[in-house]
Amino acid sequence: RQLSRLSTSKLVVLALIAIGGAVSGYVLMAHAPRSPWTVVALLGPMALITFLWLWGSGRRVLGVVMLAALVATAWALREGALQPEAIYVAQHAGIHAALAAWFASTLKTVPLIVRVARRVHPMTPPMEAYATSVTRAWVVYFVVMALASVAFYVLAFDHAADALFENRRVPRHVHV
């Protein structure tokens, strides 16, 4: 229902923000890893979309705190108090945490997978129960991936191992 309330132009703007962030983030990480703009490019689109979601759902204080954390991260990177690799971890863990929050927030009303499935075909009660359990499974998956990302970064002495996890062990195409 929330997605259907978004107009096509808003969806296009959100998609352009995400694509622009990905492209500019890649360029900045390759050429200016300590620039505060790198943090903005890599984490900004995700932070902006999450902020808008939090703001729209009445969690405004949490949204402002998240944006303040983004500013603090940019400052810490600029001052050398934060390694550029941490930005990759923040992006990876942040995306998974945001997806976990989104999927979990739908469990209070109509679970996300139930909504998607209803658009495809009529649902019986057992089908809805199954789709609800699939939504829960996705929440668990996203939480585990966010925690694993941070754990690999904190515990890995060789950040190449962390990068291998970030780039190779995360399924690129997951079918529900």
C-alpha positions as CSV (number, residue, x, y, z in Angstrom):
1,R,0.0,0.0,0.0
2,Q,2.8,2.4,0.9
3,L,4.6,1.7,-2.4
4,S,1.4,2.2,-4.4
5,R,1.0,5.6,-2.7
6,L,4.2,6.7,-4.3
7,S,3.8,8.4,-7.7
8,T,5.8,7.3,-10.6
9,S,7.8,10.6,-10.5
10,K,8.8,10.0,-6.9
11,L,9.9,6.4,-7.7
12,V,12.0,7.8,-10.6
13,V,13.6,10.4,-8.3
14,L,14.4,7.7,-5.7
15,A,15.9,5.4,-8.4
16,L,18.0,8.3,-9.7
17,I,19.2,9.1,-6.2
18,A,20.3,5.5,-5.7
19,I,22.0,5.2,-9.1
20,G,23.7,8.5,-8.7
21,G,25.0,7.5,-5.3
22,A,26.3,4.2,-6.6
23,V,28.2,5.8,-9.5
24,S,29.6,8.8,-7.6
25,G,30.5,6.5,-4.6
26,Y,32.5,4.2,-6.8
27,V,34.4,7.1,-8.4
28,L,35.1,8.8,-5.1
29,M,36.2,5.6,-3.3
30,A,38.6,4.9,-6.2
31,H,40.0,8.5,-6.4
32,A,39.3,10.2,-3.1
33,P,38.7,7.6,-0.3
34,R,39.2,10.1,2.6
35,S,36.9,12.8,1.2
36,P,33.8,13.5,3.2
37,W,32.0,13.5,-0.2
38,T,32.8,9.8,-0.4
39,V,30.6,9.2,2.7
40,V,27.9,11.4,1.3
41,A,28.0,9.5,-2.1
42,L,28.1,6.0,-0.6
43,L,25.8,6.4,2.4
44,G,23.8,9.5,1.4
45,P,21.3,7.9,-1.0
46,M,20.5,5.1,1.5
47,A,20.4,7.5,4.4
48,L,18.1,9.9,2.5
49,I,15.7,7.2,1.5
50,T,15.7,5.8,5.0
51,F,15.3,9.3,6.5
52,L,12.3,9.9,4.2
53,W,10.8,6.6,5.3
54,L,11.4,7.3,9.0
55,W,10.0,10.9,8.7
56,G,6.9,9.7,6.8
57,S,6.2,7.0,9.4
58,G,6.4,9.4,12.3
59,R,9.9,8.4,13.5
60,R,11.4,11.8,13.0
61,V,13.8,11.8,15.9
62,L,15.3,8.6,14.7
63,G,15.7,10.0,11.2
64,V,17.4,13.1,12.5
65,V,19.8,11.0,14.7
66,M,20.6,8.9,11.6
67,L,21.5,12.0,9.5
68,A,23.6,13.3,12.4
69,A,25.5,10.0,12.4
70,L,26.1,10.4,8.7
71,V,27.6,13.9,9.3
72,A,29.8,12.5,12.1
73,T,31.0,9.7,9.9
74,A,32.0,12.1,7.2
75,W,33.9,14.3,9.7
76,A,35.6,11.2,11.2
77,L,36.8,10.0,7.8
78,R,38.0,13.5,6.9
79,E,40.0,13.7,10.2
80,G,41.5,10.3,9.7
81,A,39.7,8.8,12.7
82,L,38.0,6.3,10.4
83,Q,39.4,4.0,7.8
84,P,37.9,4.2,4.3
85,E,37.1,0.4,4.5
86,A,34.6,1.2,7.2
87,I,32.5,3.0,4.7
88,Y,32.1,-0.1,2.7
89,V,31.0,-2.0,5.8
90,A,28.6,0.8,6.8
91,Q,27.1,0.8,3.3
92,H,26.7,-3.0,3.3
93,A,25.5,-3.4,6.8
94,G,23.3,-0.3,6.5
95,I,21.5,-1.5,3.4
96,H,20.8,-4.8,5.1
97,A,19.7,-3.2,8.3
98,A,17.3,-0.9,6.4
99,L,15.8,-3.8,4.5
100,A,15.4,-5.7,7.7
101,A,13.6,-2.7,9.3
102,W,11.4,-2.3,6.2
103,F,10.4,-6.0,6.0
104,A,9.9,-6.2,9.8
105,S,7.7,-3.0,9.8
106,T,5.3,-4.7,7.4
107,L,4.8,-7.7,9.8
108,K,2.6,-5.4,12.0
109,T,0.0,-5.1,9.3
110,V,0.2,-7.0,6.0
111,P,3.6,-8.6,5.5
112,L,5.5,-7.4,2.4
113,I,5.7,-10.8,0.7
114,V,1.9,-11.2,1.2
115,R,1.3,-7.9,-0.5
116,V,3.5,-8.9,-3.5
117,A,1.9,-12.3,-3.8
118,R,-1.6,-10.8,-3.7
119,R,-0.7,-8.8,-6.8
120,V,0.1,-12.0,-8.6
121,H,-2.7,-14.3,-7.6
122,P,-5.5,-14.9,-5.1
123,M,-4.2,-16.0,-1.7
124,T,-5.6,-18.8,0.5
125,P,-5.0,-18.6,4.3
126,P,-2.2,-21.3,4.2
127,M,-0.6,-19.3,1.3
128,E,-0.8,-16.1,3.4
129,A,0.7,-17.9,6.4
130,Y,3.6,-19.2,4.2
131,A,4.2,-15.8,2.7
132,T,4.3,-14.3,6.2
133,S,6.9,-16.8,7.2
134,V,8.9,-15.9,4.1
135,T,8.8,-12.2,5.1
136,R,10.1,-13.2,8.6
137,A,12.8,-15.3,7.0
138,W,13.9,-12.3,5.0
139,V,14.0,-10.2,8.1
140,V,16.3,-12.8,9.8
141,Y,18.5,-13.0,6.6
142,F,18.9,-9.2,6.5
143,V,19.8,-9.0,10.2
144,V,22.3,-11.8,10.0
145,M,23.9,-10.2,6.9
146,A,24.2,-6.8,8.7
147,L,25.7,-8.4,11.8
148,A,28.0,-10.6,9.8
149,S,29.3,-7.7,7.8
150,V,30.2,-5.8,11.0
151,A,31.7,-8.9,12.6
152,F,33.9,-9.7,9.6
153,Y,35.1,-6.1,9.6
154,V,35.8,-6.1,13.3
155,L,37.3,-9.6,13.5
156,A,39.1,-9.8,10.2
157,F,42.8,-8.9,10.4
158,D,42.9,-9.0,6.6
159,H,40.4,-6.7,5.1
160,A,40.7,-8.6,1.9
161,A,38.7,-11.4,3.6
162,D,36.0,-8.9,4.6
163,A,35.9,-7.6,1.0
164,L,35.5,-11.2,-0.2
165,F,32.5,-11.6,2.0
166,E,31.0,-8.2,1.0
167,N,31.4,-8.8,-2.7
168,R,31.2,-12.5,-3.3
169,R,29.3,-14.3,-0.5
170,V,26.2,-12.1,-0.8
171,P,23.8,-13.6,-3.3
172,R,23.5,-11.4,-6.3
173,H,20.2,-12.8,-7.5
174,V,17.8,-14.2,-4.8
175,H,14.5,-15.5,-6.0
176,V,11.5,-15.8,-3.7
